[in-house]
Amino acid sequence: MRASFWFGWILSLQVALFWLWGVPSAAAFTPEQQLVLQAWRTINQAYYDNDFNHQNWWLVRDRTLKQQIPNEEAAYGAITKMIATLDEPFTRLLRPEQYRSLQVNTAGELSGVGLQIGIKAGSDAIEVIAPIAGSPAAQAGILPHDIIVQIDATPTSELTLDTAAVKMRGATGTNVSLMVQTGDNPPRETILVRQKIELNPVTAELHTENGRKIGYLRLAQFSAKAAQELADKIASFKQQGVAGYILDLRNNPGGLVQSGVEIARQWLNEGTIVYTVDRRGAIDAIEATGTALTDAPLVILVNEGTASASEILAGALQDNGRATLVGTKTFGKGLIQSLFDLPNGSGLAITVAKYETPNHHDIHKLGITPDRVIPTPPISIEAAATDKDTQYLAAVKELGVGS
């Protein structure tokens, strides 16, 4: 018995010494290793999945730090490979230029061609979600669901979504060449001149249908400016005596979750807006605050490009019976990311939680089904909310003012 005890104690000591000697102390790490270690620690503390895709996350750390990491570029590569083991596309490294671009984008302005892009479902192709109204891309006739095959001389099959976005941005007045494919047609080259893109998140139009006024609001993304701009437009429409509202969230890829919550509170006086579920399984409810700006009828337009914060808003208003949803099933992104700084201007986007609608629907990869499903082929921004837009016409009818 005593011999067994001593044998176990010696074995434990050997294992402890192995861990002490097998990996250098923090002080012995090179700056490149320190960068990798900080990325690992940040993910370790924040990532929503405690199992880290059913793997030993400490072992991933040790294997990575034992590699040759001679420079910053190698460190970025090591971090990218480490994150790839999570097999989850929304957690990612943002190199300095990517991090700056993302921060500028959510702030509401950038210089580029004016395309919102995503990954086409079931493939790795980079797909146009929507061109921004008035942008070089919109003026060139690029449409939702077009595929970006090549940017300058680089096939997009070699690019991540973030690097593709960075390549399309650049100094005002410079050119960028895109190979664009529409449907089964051969790809065509389109040369665009980059411009300063004003990301006006809200478009507002007063429509008259059968003698009654409708406030039409199109929300392009959830930027830092979106909630206040939308509030201003609602106030203006109230003064003009609108009978109801149509909120167009089609091809809105999301943005700042807090912006989506603030906008939901503009339509709801009470009720849960969204539930968030963190890595410990703790559920936190975000509630309305009695600050609704109007109780007029509301219809929301959605489609397969309606994602993330857009789905939080649509789900909140649908589940609380505040709005009727018209269109097609939404994208299905039910994960929430936060941004974390790394040295040298780089950063991490890390999935920190998942969300559920007020009725506890987990929409990740499932989407939200509208109350009225109205399929429609892609239309241009100019045709939206016109008599060519069958989903809009269905929304007008849903408000009780259509034919």
Helices and strands as residue ranges (DSSP letters): H 2-22, G 26-28, H 31-46, H 57-65, H 72-84, E 92-94, H 96-107, E 109-112, E 115-119, E 126-131, H 136-139, E 147-151, E 154-155, G 156-158, H 161-168, E 175-181, E 188-193, E 195-198, E 202-209, E 212-219, H 226-239, E 244-248, H 257-265, E 272-277, E 283-287, E 298-302, H 309-319, E 324-327, E 335-341, G 343-345, E 347-356, E 372-373, G 381-383, H 390-398
